[in-house]
Amino acid sequence: MTSTDQKRFSRLEYPVEGHFGPHGGRFVPETIMPCLTDLEAAYREAMLDEEFTSRLRDLLRTFVGRPTSLFAARNLGRAVQARVYLKREDLAHTGAHKINNALGQALLAQRMGKRRIIAETGAGQHGVATATVCALLGLECVVYMGEEDVRRQSLNVFRMKLLGAEVRHVQSGTKTLKDAVNETFRDWVTNVRTTHYILGSCVGPHPYPVMVRDFQSVIGREARAQIQEVEGRLPDGVIACVGGGSNAIGMFYPFADDETVELIGVEAGGEGLSTGRHAASLVSGSPGVFHGASSYVLQDDEGQILGTHSISAGLDYPGVGPEHSYLKDSGRARYLAADDKAALRAFQQLCRLEGIIPALEPSHALSVLPEVVESLRVTEAQEPLLIVNLSGRGDKDMDTVTRSLGVEL
Amino acid sequence: MNGILGAGAATRNTTAENRLDVTFRQLAGRSALILYVTGGYPDLEASRRILPNVAAEADVIELGIPFSDPVADGPVVQRSSHAALEHGATLAGCLESVRLLRQQSDTPIVLMTYYNPVIRHGLDRFAHEAREAGADGVIAVDLPSEEARPLAVALKAEGLHLVPLVAPTSTDQRIERAAKLAGGFIYCVSLTGVTGVRDGLSPDIPHLLERVRRHSDLPRAVGFGISTPGHARDVARVAEGVVIGSALVDLISRTPKSALETEIRRFAAEIRAGMAAG
């Protein structure tokens, strides 16, 4: 990566037509194109409106519970020979970072006069976050969820219903997150005049990747200030898991111009990259157009999108945000894959060492700590300073974990 | 085609005029019947067997390239796409179907596709092979005018038309931009929604057609939700083309393979009769 590229990255604050180099853009049916243009205009206007931004700030503080803490994980640090901090997004209301974006977009929808909200969900975290903010703001809420995920995440389905949302089971295709996104797009194409689609990750057509990044960047902004306050310096690296990539881009973006801070994304290696049963789009996919944007995607030789596998439903997605594709190509960030077993081990380790039950998604990020520490160590004496984004808490994963560990409750 | 594609878009000297242009000119005011079938559905062999019958009844054939994630399609086309893929349908296989049909029919063929299989194939290679097989145009469902230039250039170099979609939600400015890239005809999406069988016609149609006419002299074909001879009659009165897709695919899904040829011809004849009654 040349220094011009570095500068160029810092200027990608608002990419023209949503293009991040060759990635991004808008690849959607014509019917919703005008709506994307309107959304972009409304979004840019809102972010310049002090009334809108102060309402968002206020609700992030009083409703979501921000700022979330930056916790010095000393026991974990001793185990991996590094100074490790955890950005505690698991402590945000509803238990994950998803609500930062859901709240921002719901306020925007309200401002645009759209009273009906639709959303997709995989693990159910984004669905719960969306149902939550819709309850708060009095908006109608419909959440699409693959039949397979409904089965895997029955508790979150019940949560959404308690919050007043209608959960529609998606029976098409692989019956998981990618098909839930397809079905949400179909609803949007049909009801575009009255409905806003709260997309849950930094994927999809422009302006979603930019908008979701901006709403999630509160994570990295807080973490950057917090680490400087306690350590007096910037970290050597920040680590986050990547499915679509929203918690990662939210953590990475405020550090993007800090050249000494390495950005490390961790994808779901599933049963191992060589088995084909994984969800590592950046590590193992190729550029293509999927769900409205050009980006890395898992596809076959015919350009058909592949099914994926991960122990964590939140990472079980064949695409990834276009800005991550750009960060990969430019070399500014590097991406690794962690398999199911490694994630499960890191999950158990954090439970025991720190008294925190993480979600399986950030357990992938935790699992690469030894490898990252090794690559960043300059001298034996000086331990690397790292932040891991703990994007969500693990309560939702108890069923999966007990099954994986062969435990009967 | 307009000058928007610039000097880089060299046009291959194709000897014959594009079949779409010939067909619409020869219709001389009568509305074209455009029939959509999913390529490789119900399976490759049956699909190739029914295509000549579709070609005999239709003024234009739309051949769908199956895609794993068809976001603009309703349940009928979704199911047909998945079934076709499960039976091994590929882009190359669909082009081969075009080539086989071309040996016995001059009915214009438009390939209806999502963008990713085309990118994966390579834009220039796709355009070249599509022309060689005997296709006349391409509709890319998820490729709005903002992103369409690379494909438009590749198609133009081979003398193929890019048929754009416009929708009731399209602004006049968007319609104008789409019209500049367009060749053959303009596909007017009758409603805000996905493809599928509907009970009634969308009230948005006349206004959309009127707005399209202000920006283009090309034929206007109306599709999405046109399901019955009555619908076809009403649309034929106001538009230069009527697209029937899901209703035909639904018929194919309900018909035993041995009866497909006769059932398709019966269905198309009923639609034709409806259009003639207009």
Chai-1 contact restraints between the chains, C-beta under 6 A:
chainA,res_idxA,chainB,res_idxB,connection_type,confidence,min_distance_angstrom,max_distance_angstrom,comment,restraint_id
A,G25,B,E147,contact,1.0,0.0,6.0,A-B,restraint_1
A,F27,B,Y115,contact,1.0,0.0,6.0,A-B,restraint_2
A,F27,B,D142,contact,1.0,0.0,6.0,A-B,restraint_3
A,F27,B,E147,contact,1.0,0.0,6.0,A-B,restraint_4
A,V28,B,D142,contact,1.0,0.0,6.0,A-B,restraint_5
A,P29,B,A72,contact,1.0,0.0,6.0,A-B,restraint_6
A,P29,B,V141,contact,1.0,0.0,6.0,A-B,restraint_7
A,P29,B,D142,contact,1.0,0.0,6.0,A-B,restraint_8
A,E30,B,P144,contact,1.0,0.0,6.0,A-B,restraint_9
A,E30,B,L165,contact,1.0,0.0,6.0,A-B,restraint_10
A,E30,B,A167,contact,1.0,0.0,6.0,A-B,restraint_11
A,E30,B,S170,contact,1.0,0.0,6.0,A-B,restraint_12
A,T31,B,A167,contact,1.0,0.0,6.0,A-B,restraint_13
A,T31,B,T169,contact,1.0,0.0,6.0,A-B,restraint_14
A,T31,B,T192,contact,1.0,0.0,6.0,A-B,restraint_15
A,M33,B,P144,contact,1.0,0.0,6.0,A-B,restraint_16
A,P34,B,T169,contact,1.0,0.0,6.0,A-B,restraint_17
A,P34,B,T171,contact,1.0,0.0,6.0,A-B,restraint_18
A,S172,B,Q78,contact,1.0,0.0,6.0,A-B,restraint_19
A,N182,B,D69,contact,1.0,0.0,6.0,A-B,restraint_20
A,N182,B,V71,contact,1.0,0.0,6.0,A-B,restraint_21
A,F185,B,V71,contact,1.0,0.0,6.0,A-B,restraint_22
A,R186,B,V194,contact,1.0,0.0,6.0,A-B,restraint_23
A,V189,B,G193,contact,1.0,0.0,6.0,A-B,restraint_24
A,V189,B,V194,contact,1.0,0.0,6.0,A-B,restraint_25
A,T190,B,G193,contact,1.0,0.0,6.0,A-B,restraint_26
A,V192,B,T192,contact,1.0,0.0,6.0,A-B,restraint_27
A,G288,B,N116,contact,1.0,0.0,6.0,A-B,restraint_28
A,V289,B,Y115,contact,1.0,0.0,6.0,A-B,restraint_29
A,V289,B,N116,contact,1.0,0.0,6.0,A-B,restraint_30
A,V289,B,I119,contact,1.0,0.0,6.0,A-B,restraint_31
A,E302,B,T90,contact,1.0,0.0,6.0,A-B,restraint_32
A,G303,B,N116,contact,1.0,0.0,6.0,A-B,restraint_33
A,G303,B,P117,contact,1.0,0.0,6.0,A-B,restraint_34
A,G303,B,R120,contact,1.0,0.0,6.0,A-B,restraint_35
A,Q304,B,S68,contact,1.0,0.0,6.0,A-B,restraint_36
A,I305,B,S68,contact,1.0,0.0,6.0,A-B,restraint_37
A,I305,B,D69,contact,1.0,0.0,6.0,A-B,restraint_38
